[in-house]
Structure formats: C-alpha cells, structure tokens
Amino acid sequence: MPRFSFRHVVNRRLYEEAPLGARVADAATAFIGSWRFLVIQTVLVGVWIVGNVVLLFHFDPYPFILLNLAFSTQAAYAAPLILLAGNRQVLRDRMTLEHAAAQADVEEEQNERLLKGDIEILARVATLEQRILELEQRILAELRGRG
C-alpha cells in the first residue's frame, strides 16, 4: 500500500489492481508534487551553483550547462509521469462517482419503498379516523335518542 491511503473501496481496489508502471507513476508524481522534493531540489541546485561559482568543484562552470541538461531531463520524464498519474486520478474519480451514483440509486429505491409504505399507512390511519368519527357520531345520536 502506498504512503497515501485510499478511504474508498473503489479507489483501494483500483490501486491494488494497477500495473507496476501505474503505481510508479503515482508514487513519482506524489513525490515530485511534495514540499520535500522542492526543498531537496532547491538545496541541491544551491550547492551545485555555489560549488561551481566558488570553485569548490568546477565540473559545470557558468552558464551551468549540465544543470540545464539535468532540468531538461527531469522535465522530460516528469511530464509524462504527471499525465499518467492525472489520467489514473480521473479514472479513480470516475469510478468513485459511478459507485456513488449506484449507491444513490439503491438508496432512492429504498426511499421510494418507504414513502409508498408511509402513504399506505397514512391512508389506513385516515380510514380508521373516518370510522372512529362515524362511531362517535352514531354513539352521540343514540345518546340523544335516549335522552
């Protein structure tokens, strides 16, 4: 299971059935989109530039062509990984919505059955009230006839 958790069963199942490449894309984009990655990359770039300017090591002098090449390579790999992960996220969202819609349909059917039952109960109560009213009127009529 990844460091991020899937609360919904559909998402958990989609992750568990995913091929290795899809899992790698998800994990890579989760890391690339994190503050940890930004801090690590900023520190590495800072050390790279300072080290080359101050001549602590001088393998990539200004204009830092190797650094630009590294960024280009990183971008070349990051873009497709982000697209893959984005496509999987869209799929997860769609699966979750479809599951939620199916659950809503089941709940709607249950509500309709309950409503129909309530209507039947109300109709019976109305009939009973009418019969009680008729009995009360008959009793009152008999009491008046005796009196």
HELIX and SHEET records of a PDB file:
HELIX    1   1 VAL A    9  GLU A   16  1                                   8    
HELIX    2   2 LEU A   20  ILE A   32  1                                  13    
HELIX    3   3 TRP A   35  VAL A   53  1                                  19    
HELIX    4   4 ILE A   65  ARG A  146  1                                  82    
END                                                                             
